[in-house]
Amino acid sequence: MIIKGANYRDCFNDKRLEKRGLDLLRRLFSGSTRAIQQISMSRAEQKGFYRFLNNEKVKESSLIEELSGRCGESVKGKLVLSIQDTTEINLSRHAGRLKADSGLGSIDAVLKGVGFKMHPSLVIDAATLFPFGWADIHIWHRGMEKKSLTRYEMQKLEIEEKESFKWIAAAQKSKEVLKQASAVIIVQDREADIYDQFVRVPDERTFLLIRSRCDRNLTDGTKLWDHVQTQACSGIYSAHIEADKRRGLQKREAVIEVRYASATLKKPAGTGKDKESVVVNVVEARETTEGIENPIEWKLITTLPVQSFEDACQVIDWYRCRWMIEEVFRVLKKEGFHIEGSELESGWAIRKLSLMIMDTVIKLFQMQYAYSLPEEEMEAAVSFTEAEISCLQSLNTRLEGSTDKQSNPYKTGSLAWASWIIARLGGWKGYQSQRPPGITTWCHGLKKFYSIFEGWTLQINVGTP
């Protein structure tokens, strides 16, 4: 599998900026931190990175177009998922040193807080879950004063005037960027349950898969949720649930009853001039595992064909892939790069740095993929230089144990082989019986590896004229 790296050629109309941008991107990967001071090799390089992020020629739109263009080229002939969600970058703790009018506004998390919002579209292979990249990353800020509109005033607004239009805009952008894919399945959470989406977005190669937020009216006078709940159980579905203390999830094999049905949604009052009704399919996943406080109960609306229990299970599996974008946000904001602690003083600069980190996070996810599915045999050269691979070979000898169970089981020179080494450096014990390493482990491992690599490079260059 050939994966293209970033190429800023002609992005900024300045060769020096192109080189500086690629250097910064590589430092972000090697350092796994947002701190410019920590990833810079010299004071001059540090100043250069600051100037790059604050340069008006380096536009958000150029960074996003480069990301999405690369992703669009990678999906030719593939069935892909475009997984979308919103997060906000909370910079309230540093509000005193942030420049005014620099791309920041009010946020939801903190009263009178300051920050900006991101709405990315993560693209993965629907069959293998390989992460291709980003179809789009919508980034914006509100005004500093929050506007409080009545429900009536909100209903009077056209959908394009509402912040929720981001879901439709992102779906339409995915259709455009991913036009070479065989088909695109857009996966969104409850906030995206908007009638206008079902009218505007789907076509013969674009499908929606959205968790139901409200019990919609159907054209026959019944309600959507009642309609699916009255269907006979089509089968029992078993899902492995990993423990997650943050979300109160217990590790378990969840036993889930599956129901599905076709339904015709009635246009809500005040929705505008859109079609009076749309036909969709709805899949219900209801957990029956005993002794669970918060059992799974999903009602998923989709424009995909659902004609069997197997089809319904596939819809549930694809919706479960939403965890990937939540993991991206966790790495961006907390356990990885901690962008909300950035020392930069300009909101615009932090926004551009966030976009570059999003590109770096994809490389971490590709490492995770290579480790979990080594039969793909992606080369380590996707993420590491020839010199870095030589250093990895030296480290591999030291990190392997004396038994087969403690040996690197992957093909030398593959990305899975390199990922095993990085995970070991990150604190993973290396036993196949152990839980697979996560993104945070690889972040820690990369930091340690590049510290070692710097000394290793100095050592082999001793005496070189």
VEXDREN-2710 file (C-alpha; in Angstrom, 1 decimal):
% VEXDREN-2710
k/r/px/py/pz
1/MET/0.0/0.0/0.0
2/ILE/1.5/3.4/-1.1
3/ILE/0.7/6.3/1.3
4/LYS/1.7/9.8/0.2
5/GLY/3.1/12.2/2.7
6/ALA/2.5/15.9/2.8
7/ASN/3.7/18.0/-0.1
8/TYR/3.3/21.7/0.2
9/ARG/4.5/22.4/-3.3
10/ASP/2.8/25.6/-4.6
11/CYS/0.8/25.9/-1.4
12/PHE/2.3/29.2/-0.3
13/ASN/4.0/30.5/-3.4
14/ASP/7.3/30.5/-1.5
15/LYS/9.9/27.7/-1.5
16/ARG/11.2/28.6/1.9
17/LEU/7.8/28.4/3.5
18/GLU/7.2/25.0/1.8
19/LYS/10.5/23.6/3.3
20/ARG/9.8/25.2/6.7
21/GLY/6.3/23.7/6.8
22/LEU/7.5/20.2/6.0
23/ASP/10.3/20.5/8.6
24/LEU/7.7/21.6/11.2
25/LEU/5.4/18.7/10.2
26/ARG/8.2/16.2/10.7
27/ARG/9.2/17.7/14.1
28/LEU/5.6/17.4/15.2
29/PHE/5.6/13.7/14.4
30/SER/9.0/13.1/16.0
31/GLY/8.3/15.1/19.2
32/SER/4.6/14.3/19.5
33/THR/4.0/17.6/21.2
34/ARG/2.6/21.0/20.3
35/ALA/5.5/22.9/22.1
36/ILE/7.6/24.6/19.4
37/GLN/10.4/25.1/21.9
38/GLN/10.7/21.4/22.6
39/ILE/10.7/20.3/18.9
40/SER/13.1/22.9/17.6
41/MET/16.7/21.9/17.2
42/SER/18.0/25.4/17.5
43/ARG/16.9/28.9/18.4
44/ALA/17.0/29.8/14.7
45/GLU/14.7/26.9/13.8
46/GLN/12.4/27.9/16.7
47/LYS/12.1/31.4/15.3
48/GLY/11.5/30.0/11.8
49/PHE/8.6/27.8/13.0
50/TYR/7.0/30.8/14.8
51/ARG/7.3/32.9/11.7
52/PHE/5.8/30.2/9.5
53/LEU/2.7/29.9/11.7
54/ASN/2.3/33.6/11.9
55/ASN/2.9/34.2/8.1
56/GLU/-0.2/35.5/6.3
57/LYS/0.9/33.5/3.2
58/VAL/0.3/30.3/5.2
59/LYS/-3.4/30.2/5.0
60/GLU/-5.7/27.7/6.7
61/SER/-7.5/27.0/3.4
62/SER/-4.1/26.0/1.8
63/LEU/-3.3/23.5/4.6
64/ILE/-6.8/22.1/4.4
65/GLU/-6.8/21.8/0.6
66/GLU/-3.4/20.0/0.7
67/LEU/-4.8/17.5/3.3
68/SER/-8.1/16.9/1.5
69/GLY/-6.4/16.6/-2.0
70/ARG/-4.0/14.0/-0.7
71/CYS/-6.9/12.1/0.9
72/GLY/-9.0/12.3/-2.3
73/GLU/-6.2/10.7/-4.4
74/SER/-5.8/7.8/-2.0
75/VAL/-9.4/6.5/-2.1
76/LYS/-9.8/5.7/-5.8
77/GLY/-12.1/2.7/-6.2
78/LYS/-12.6/2.3/-2.4
79/LEU/-15.7/2.1/-0.3
80/VAL/-15.0/4.6/2.4
81/LEU/-16.5/6.0/5.6
82/SER/-16.4/9.7/6.2
83/ILE/-16.7/10.1/10.0
84/GLN/-17.6/13.5/11.2
85/ASP/-17.8/15.3/14.6
86/THR/-17.2/18.6/16.3
87/THR/-14.8/19.6/19.0
88/GLU/-13.8/22.9/20.5
89/ILE/-10.3/24.1/21.5
90/ASN/-10.6/25.7/24.9
91/LEU/-7.9/28.4/25.3
92/SER/-9.5/30.1/28.3
93/ARG/-6.6/29.5/30.7
94/HIS/-4.3/31.5/28.4
95/ALA/-6.8/34.2/27.5
96/GLY/-4.6/36.9/29.1
97/ARG/-1.8/36.5/26.7
98/LEU/-3.7/35.8/23.5
99/LYS/-3.9/38.5/20.9
100/ALA/-7.3/40.1/20.5
101/ASP/-9.2/39.6/17.1
102/SER/-6.9/36.6/16.2
103/GLY/-9.5/34.0/15.2
104/LEU/-10.9/33.3/18.6
105/GLY/-14.4/33.6/20.1
106/SER/-16.8/32.4/22.7
107/ILE/-17.1/28.6/23.4
108/ASP/-19.6/26.3/25.1
109/ALA/-17.3/24.7/27.7
110/VAL/-16.7/27.8/29.8
111/LEU/-18.9/30.9/30.5
112/LYS/-17.0/33.8/28.8
113/GLY/-14.4/31.3/27.7
114/VAL/-12.4/31.7/24.5
115/GLY/-11.3/29.4/21.8
116/PHE/-12.4/28.0/18.4
117/LYS/-14.2/25.0/16.9
118/MET/-13.1/22.2/14.5
119/HIS/-15.3/19.9/12.5
120/PRO/-13.2/17.3/10.7
121/SER/-14.2/14.5/8.3
122/LEU/-12.0/11.5/9.0
123/VAL/-11.9/9.1/6.0
124/ILE/-11.3/5.3/6.5
125/ASP/-11.6/2.2/4.4
126/ALA/-15.0/0.7/5.1
127/ALA/-13.6/-2.9/4.8
128/THR/-10.2/-2.7/6.6
129/LEU/-10.6/0.6/8.6
130/PHE/-7.3/1.9/7.2
131/PRO/-7.2/5.7/7.8
132/PHE/-6.7/7.6/4.6
133/GLY/-6.8/11.1/6.1
134/TRP/-9.2/14.1/6.0
135/ALA/-11.8/14.9/3.4
136/ASP/-12.2/18.3/5.1
137/ILE/-11.5/20.1/8.4
138/HIS/-13.9/23.0/8.9
139/ILE/-12.5/25.4/11.4
140/TRP/-14.2/28.6/12.7
141/HIS/-14.9/30.8/15.7
142/ARG/-17.9/32.6/17.0
143/GLY/-18.2/36.2/18.1
144/MET/-17.1/37.0/21.6
145/GLU/-20.7/37.7/22.7
146/LYS/-23.0/34.7/22.7
147/LYS/-26.3/35.3/21.0
148/SER/-29.4/33.9/22.7
149/LEU/-32.2/33.3/20.2
150/THR/-35.7/32.1/21.1
151/ARG/-36.9/28.8/19.6
152/TYR/-39.2/30.7/17.3
153/GLU/-36.3/32.9/16.1
154/MET/-34.2/29.8/15.4
155/GLN/-37.0/28.2/13.4
156/LYS/-37.2/31.3/11.2
157/LEU/-33.6/31.1/10.2
158/GLU/-32.6/29.3/7.0
159/ILE/-30.5/26.2/7.6
160/GLU/-27.5/27.9/6.0
161/GLU/-27.6/30.6/8.7
162/LYS/-27.4/28.0/11.6
163/GLU/-24.2/26.6/13.0
164/SER/-25.7/23.1/12.5
165/PHE/-25.3/23.6/8.8
166/LYS/-21.7/22.4/9.3
167/TRP/-23.0/18.8/9.1
168/ILE/-24.5/19.4/5.6
169/ALA/-21.5/21.4/4.4
170/ALA/-19.1/18.8/5.6
171/ALA/-21.1/16.0/3.9
172/GLN/-21.2/17.9/0.7
173/LYS/-17.5/18.6/0.9
174/SER/-16.8/14.9/1.4
175/LYS/-18.9/14.1/-1.7
176/GLU/-16.7/16.5/-3.7
177/VAL/-13.3/15.4/-2.3
178/LEU/-14.0/11.7/-2.4
179/LYS/-15.5/11.6/-5.9
180/GLN/-13.0/8.9/-7.0
181/ALA/-14.2/6.5/-4.3
182/SER/-16.6/3.8/-5.3
183/ALA/-19.1/5.0/-2.6
184/VAL/-19.0/7.2/0.5
185/ILE/-20.8/6.5/3.7
186/ILE/-21.1/9.6/5.9
187/VAL/-21.2/8.7/9.6
188/GLN/-22.5/11.3/12.1
189/ASP/-23.7/11.4/15.7
190/ARG/-27.1/12.6/17.1
191/GLU/-26.5/16.3/16.6
192/ALA/-26.5/15.7/12.8
193/ASP/-30.1/14.3/12.8
194/ILE/-31.3/17.1/10.6
195/TYR/-34.1/16.5/8.1
196/ASP/-32.5/18.7/5.4
197/GLN/-29.5/16.4/5.3
198/PHE/-31.6/13.4/4.2
199/VAL/-33.0/15.6/1.4
200/ARG/-29.8/17.3/0.2
201/VAL/-26.9/14.8/0.7
202/PRO/-27.7/11.2/-0.5
203/ASP/-27.3/10.1/-4.0
204/GLU/-26.5/6.9/-5.8
205/ARG/-23.0/6.7/-4.3
206/THR/-23.3/8.8/-1.2
207/PHE/-25.1/7.4/1.9
208/LEU/-25.9/8.7/5.4
209/LEU/-25.6/6.8/8.7
210/ILE/-26.7/9.0/11.6
211/ARG/-27.8/8.2/15.2
212/SER/-31.3/9.3/15.7
213/ARG/-31.7/12.2/18.1
214/CYS/-35.5/12.7/18.1
215/ASP/-38.5/10.6/17.6
216/ARG/-39.6/11.8/14.2
217/ASN/-43.1/11.8/12.8
218/LEU/-43.7/9.4/9.9
219/THR/-46.1/10.0/7.1
220/ASP/-48.5/7.2/8.3
221/GLY/-49.1/9.1/11.6
222/THR/-46.8/6.9/13.7
223/LYS/-43.5/7.7/15.4
224/LEU/-40.1/6.5/14.2
225/TRP/-38.9/4.9/17.4
226/ASP/-42.2/3.1/18.0
227/HIS/-42.1/1.9/14.4
228/VAL/-38.8/0.1/14.8
229/GLN/-39.4/-1.1/18.3
230/THR/-42.5/-3.0/17.2
231/GLN/-40.5/-5.0/14.7
232/ALA/-39.6/-8.6/15.5
233/CYS/-36.0/-9.1/16.6
234/SER/-34.1/-10.1/13.5
235/GLY/-31.2/-11.6/15.4
236/ILE/-28.7/-11.3/18.3
237/TYR/-25.5/-9.4/17.8
238/SER/-22.4/-9.7/20.0
239/ALA/-20.0/-6.8/20.3
240/HIS/-16.8/-6.6/22.3
241/ILE/-16.7/-3.4/24.4
242/GLU/-13.3/-2.2/25.7
243/ALA/-13.2/-0.7/29.2
244/ASP/-13.2/3.1/29.3
245/LYS/-13.2/4.7/32.8
246/ARG/-13.8/8.2/31.3
247/ARG/-17.1/7.1/29.8
248/GLY/-18.0/4.6/32.6
249/LEU/-17.8/1.6/30.3
250/GLN/-17.0/-1.9/31.5
251/LYS/-15.1/-4.4/29.5
252/ARG/-17.6/-7.0/28.3
253/GLU/-19.1/-8.9/25.4
254/ALA/-22.3/-7.0/24.9
255/VAL/-25.4/-9.0/23.8
256/ILE/-27.5/-6.9/21.5
257/GLU/-30.9/-7.4/20.0
258/VAL/-31.2/-6.1/16.4
259/ARG/-34.3/-4.7/14.7
260/TYR/-34.7/-2.9/11.4
261/ALA/-37.4/-1.4/9.3
262/SER/-38.0/1.0/6.4
263/ALA/-39.7/4.3/7.3
264/THR/-40.9/7.5/5.5
265/LEU/-40.0/10.6/7.5
266/LYS/-42.5/13.5/7.4
267/LYS/-41.1/16.9/6.8
268/PRO/-41.1/18.9/10.1
269/ALA/-43.0/22.1/10.3
270/GLY/-40.8/25.2/9.4
271/THR/-38.2/23.2/7.5
272/GLY/-38.6/25.3/4.3
273/LYS/-39.3/24.2/0.8
274/ASP/-37.6/20.8/0.9
275/LYS/-39.4/17.5/0.0
276/GLU/-42.5/16.6/2.0
277/SER/-41.1/13.2/2.9
278/VAL/-38.0/11.0/2.6
279/VAL/-37.6/7.3/2.7
280/VAL/-34.9/5.9/5.1
281/ASN/-34.0/2.7/6.9
282/VAL/-33.8/2.5/10.7
283/VAL/-31.7/0.0/12.7
284/GLU/-32.1/-0.5/16.4
285/ALA/-29.3/-2.0/18.6
286/ARG/-30.6/-2.7/22.1
287/GLU/-28.3/-4.3/24.7
288/THR/-29.7/-7.1/26.8
289/THR/-26.6/-7.9/28.8
290/GLU/-27.5/-8.4/32.5
291/GLY/-26.1/-6.1/35.2
292/ILE/-25.1/-3.2/33.0
293/GLU/-26.0/0.3/34.2
294/ASN/-25.8/2.1/30.8
295/PRO/-26.7/-0.5/28.2
296/ILE/-26.3/0.3/24.5
297/GLU/-29.4/1.6/22.9
298/TRP/-28.9/3.0/19.4
299/LYS/-31.4/3.9/16.8
300/LEU/-29.5/4.5/13.6
301/ILE/-31.1/6.2/10.5
302/THR/-29.5/5.4/7.2
303/THR/-30.0/5.7/3.5
304/LEU/-28.0/2.4/3.0
305/PRO/-30.1/-0.6/1.9
306/VAL/-31.0/-2.8/4.9
307/GLN/-32.7/-6.0/3.8
308/SER/-31.4/-8.5/6.2
309/PHE/-29.9/-9.1/9.7
310/GLU/-26.4/-9.1/8.2
311/ASP/-27.1/-5.7/6.6
312/ALA/-28.2/-4.3/9.9
313/CYS/-25.2/-5.7/11.7
314/GLN/-22.9/-4.0/9.1
315/VAL/-24.6/-0.7/9.8
316/ILE/-24.0/-1.1/13.5
317/ASP/-20.3/-2.0/12.9
318/TRP/-19.8/1.1/10.7
319/TYR/-21.5/3.4/13.3
320/ARG/-19.1/1.9/16.0
321/CYS/-16.2/3.4/14.0
322/ARG/-17.1/6.8/15.4
323/TRP/-14.8/6.0/18.3
324/MET/-11.9/6.7/16.0
325/ILE/-12.6/10.4/15.6
326/GLU/-13.2/10.7/19.4
327/GLU/-9.7/9.2/19.8
328/VAL/-8.3/11.8/17.4
329/PHE/-9.7/14.6/19.6
330/ARG/-8.3/12.9/22.7
331/VAL/-4.8/12.8/21.2
332/LEU/-5.1/16.4/19.9
333/LYS/-6.3/17.9/23.1
334/LYS/-5.2/15.7/26.0
335/GLU/-3.0/12.6/26.1
336/GLY/-0.9/13.5/23.0
337/PHE/-0.3/17.0/21.8
338/HIS/-2.3/19.0/24.4
339/ILE/-3.0/21.8/21.9
340/GLU/-5.0/23.7/24.5
341/GLY/-1.7/24.3/26.4
342/SER/0.0/25.9/23.3
343/GLU/2.4/28.8/24.1
344/LEU/1.5/30.6/20.9
345/GLU/0.0/34.1/21.3
346/SER/-2.1/34.2/18.1
347/GLY/-5.3/32.3/17.7
348/TRP/-4.6/32.1/14.0
349/ALA/-1.3/30.5/14.6
350/ILE/-2.8/27.9/17.0
351/ARG/-5.4/27.1/14.4
352/LYS/-2.8/26.4/11.8
353/LEU/-0.7/24.4/14.2
354/SER/-3.9/22.3/15.0
355/LEU/-4.4/21.5/11.3
356/MET/-0.8/20.3/11.0
357/ILE/-1.2/18.2/14.2
358/MET/-4.3/16.6/12.6
359/ASP/-2.0/15.5/9.7
360/THR/0.5/14.1/12.2
361/VAL/-2.2/12.2/14.1
362/ILE/-3.1/10.3/10.9
363/LYS/0.4/8.9/10.8
364/LEU/0.0/7.6/14.3
365/PHE/-3.3/5.9/13.4
366/GLN/-1.6/4.4/10.4
367/MET/1.1/2.9/12.7
368/GLN/-1.7/1.5/14.9
369/TYR/-3.4/0.0/11.8
370/ALA/-0.1/-1.5/10.6
371/TYR/0.4/-3.2/14.0
372/SER/-3.1/-4.6/14.1
373/LEU/-3.1/-5.8/10.5
374/PRO/0.5/-6.6/9.6
375/GLU/-0.5/-8.7/6.6
376/GLU/-0.8/-5.5/4.7
377/GLU/3.0/-5.2/4.9
378/MET/3.2/-1.4/4.8
379/GLU/6.9/-0.3/4.6
380/ALA/8.4/1.6/7.6
381/ALA/9.6/4.1/5.0
382/VAL/6.0/5.5/5.1
383/SER/6.9/7.2/8.4
384/PHE/10.6/6.8/8.9
385/THR/13.8/7.8/7.0
386/GLU/16.5/5.3/6.0
387/ALA/18.7/6.5/8.9
388/GLU/15.9/6.2/11.4
389/ILE/15.2/2.6/10.2
390/SER/18.8/1.8/10.8
391/CYS/18.5/3.1/14.3
392/LEU/15.3/1.1/14.8
393/GLN/17.2/-2.0/13.8
394/SER/19.8/-1.4/16.5
395/LEU/17.1/-0.8/19.1
396/ASN/15.2/-3.9/18.0
397/THR/18.1/-6.2/19.1
398/ARG/18.2/-4.6/22.5
399/LEU/14.4/-4.6/23.0
400/GLU/13.8/-8.2/22.0
401/GLY/13.8/-10.8/24.8
402/SER/15.4/-14.2/24.9
403/THR/12.2/-16.1/24.0
404/ASP/10.0/-16.2/20.9
405/LYS/7.2/-14.5/22.9
406/GLN/9.4/-11.5/23.6
407/SER/10.7/-11.2/20.0
408/ASN/9.4/-8.8/17.4
409/PRO/7.1/-11.0/15.3
410/TYR/6.9/-8.7/12.3
411/LYS/8.8/-8.6/9.0
412/THR/11.9/-6.5/9.4
413/GLY/11.6/-3.1/7.7
414/SER/7.7/-3.1/7.8
415/LEU/5.7/-0.4/9.5
416/ALA/4.3/-3.1/11.9
417/TRP/7.9/-4.0/12.8
418/ALA/8.8/-0.4/13.5
419/SER/5.5/0.1/15.4
420/TRP/6.4/-2.8/17.7
421/ILE/9.7/-1.1/18.6
422/ILE/8.2/2.3/19.2
423/ALA/5.5/0.7/21.4
424/ARG/8.2/-1.0/23.5
425/LEU/10.0/2.3/23.9
426/GLY/6.6/3.8/25.0
427/GLY/6.4/1.3/27.9
428/TRP/4.5/-1.6/26.3
429/LYS/5.8/-5.0/27.5
430/GLY/5.7/-6.7/24.2
431/TYR/3.6/-9.8/25.1
432/GLN/1.0/-10.8/22.6
433/SER/-1.3/-11.7/25.5
434/GLN/-1.2/-8.1/26.6
435/ARG/-3.7/-5.5/25.5
436/PRO/-2.4/-3.9/22.2
437/PRO/-0.6/-0.6/22.6
438/GLY/-2.7/2.5/22.1
439/ILE/-2.0/5.9/20.4
440/THR/-0.7/7.4/23.7
441/THR/1.9/4.6/24.0
442/TRP/3.2/5.4/20.5
443/CYS/3.3/9.1/21.3
444/HIS/5.5/8.4/24.3
445/GLY/7.6/5.9/22.3
446/LEU/8.2/8.4/19.5
447/LYS/9.5/11.0/21.9
448/LYS/11.9/8.5/23.4
449/PHE/13.0/7.2/20.0
450/TYR/13.9/10.6/18.6
451/SER/15.8/11.5/21.7
452/ILE/17.8/8.2/21.2
453/PHE/18.1/8.9/17.5
454/GLU/19.7/12.3/18.0
455/GLY/22.4/10.7/20.2
456/TRP/22.8/7.8/17.8
457/THR/23.3/10.2/14.9
458/LEU/25.9/12.1/16.8
459/GLN/27.7/8.9/17.6
460/ILE/27.9/7.6/14.0
461/ASN/29.0/11.0/12.8
462/VAL/31.9/11.3/15.1
463/GLY/35.0/11.7/13.0
464/THR/33.1/12.5/9.8
465/PRO/34.9/15.4/8.1
END
